[in-house]
Amino acid sequence: MTSNRNADISMKDTDISGISDRLRGAGLRPTRQRLSLAHLLFSKGNRHISAEALHEEALNADMSVSLATVYNTLHQFNEAGLLRAVAIDSAKTYFDTNTSHHHHFYIEDENRVVDVPASHINVTDLPSPPEGMEIARVDVIVRLREKS
Ligand SMILES: [Zn+2]
């Protein structure tokens, strides 16, 4: 008999080994804790999640892990290119499991991040970067609020 609960959170072995390889490539040991967090993160399709929300999910999945560890792990995954940090302001960062190039709407009243396809925003007339520098990427966050 198969359990739906397990089916929902299971990842393909190839995904897990892909994540292990990428962690190793970034100089990170694929520990059980890192792989469990990766499993939680990536088994639900593309999403934007805060460290607090992932911590909550980890606790609900009976993982004993501190918020600080979740936070550090997310930043390590960001460094490894497994996800993309979307910094809304100095106090609020979301982690995006979709690492392809795109922009975001941020709905202020709901603390919600929504994807905007890269092709929908044209960024032109950028200033020349200082000598010896190049533009790595331009991320646009369009902040939304209810019409007053
Ligand atoms: Zn996104």
Residues whose N, C-alpha, C, O or C-beta is under 5 A from the ligand:
A	BS01	ZN	D96 N98 H103 D115
